[in-house]
Amino acid sequence: MRTRTTAAAIALSLFAVPASAQGALVDGQVQKIDAAQGKVTLRHGPIKKLDMDAMTMVFRVREPAQLQGLKPGDKVKFDADRVNGQITIIKIEKAK
């Protein structure tokens, strides 16, 4: 039983994503919001996990409700990933 538990722990560790990669939010600043389309234009720093340089671009937002309370000029932290082939904001929050 002990061997099976150890083997399972090793197997799981091979597929684990490092904590630093999971929580790496990107700094950005809201330029424009199109709540009706669920899009936000951000000027942002590099997005390492997407191999993307700093730039200004339009993003789709997975949950348009996340745009509530944001306005142009707000500094934000966000996470983006590819969803159905499109770069999409998974999480966005006002920077503190």
N, C-alpha and C positions, 0 to 999 in steps of 0.2 A: 504494500500500500504506500509506503514511504517513497519508493522509487517512482510510482505513478504520479504522486503529488509533486515531486521535484521535477519530473519531466514536463508536467503541465505548466508549472511555474516558469520553466525555461522557455517553453513554447510561447507562452503569453508575453514574456519579456521581449521576444524577437519581433513582435508586432506592435509593441507599445510605442506611442508617439511621445517624444520627450516633452515634459511639462513646459519647457521654454517655448516650444513650437506651438503648443496648444493655446497658450495665453498671450501670444505676441500680437498685441493690438497695434495698429498703424495710426500715426498722427495725421490729422487732416484738418481742413477748414472748409466749411460749407460755402459754396459759391452761389448755388441756385437749387431750389426745391420744386419738383413737379409732382405734388402729392397725387394728383389724378392719375398719373401714369406710373406711380410708384418708383420714381427716379430721383436721384440727387446728384448734383455736380459737386465734386470735391477736388480741392487742390491737396495732394497728399504726398507723403514721403514714400520711400521705396517699400514695395510689398515683396519681401524676400521669398515667401513660399510660392508666389506666382512669377518670380523672376522678372518683376516689373520695376522700372525706374520711377523716380519721383515725377509727377506730372499733374495736370488737371484733366479730369475725365468724368463722364456721366456713368453712374452705376445704377443698376436695378437694385431694389431692396426686397429681400425675401419677404419681409413683413412690413408693408407700408405704414402700419401703425407706429413703427419705430421712428418715423419722420416727425411725429407730433412733438411739438415743443422745440423743434430745431428751426433756425432761421439763418439766412445768409450772414456770414461773418462769424458764426459760432465755431469754436475750435472743438474738434471731436476726436475720439479714438474709435477705430472700427476694425472689423475682421471681414475679409472678403475671400471668396473661393469660387471655383467654377461650378455652376449649377445648370444642368442641361445645356452645356456648352457656352454659357454666358457668365462673365464675371459678375458676381452678385454679392451684395453686402449681406452678411449673415448676422452681424451684430454691430450696432452703432450707439454711441453714448456721448453726451457732452463731456469734454475734458474738464478735469477739476483744477 
